[in-house]
Amino acid sequence: MKQKPQKTEFAEIINVAPDVDQVVCDGGGGPLGHPQVWYNFDGRDHASCHYCGRKFVKNKAE
């Protein structure tokens, strides 16, 4: 029986201001980064990077 690989690292969570509509991710830059990609929140309170798994979360407005 084939086992699925288990992901042992947790994705980084980055808090952003509640009025932000877009975020950009480059995986941290340098040789370990990935191509720069932009993500829109499109009415949601979070966006996740398809390359590195970073999760961008809007802070709640107080």
RALIN-V607023 format. One record per run of one state. SS is the DSSP state (hx for helix, st for strand, lp for the rest). FROM is the first residue (numbers start at 0). LEN is the number of residues. If there is no record, write none. Layout:
[[SS,FROM,LEN] [SS,FROM,LEN]]
This chain:
[[lp,0,12] [st,12,4] [lp,16,5] [st,21,4] [lp,25,4] [hx,29,3] [lp,32,4] [st,36,4] [lp,40,5] [st,45,3] [lp,48,6] [st,54,4] [lp,58,4]]
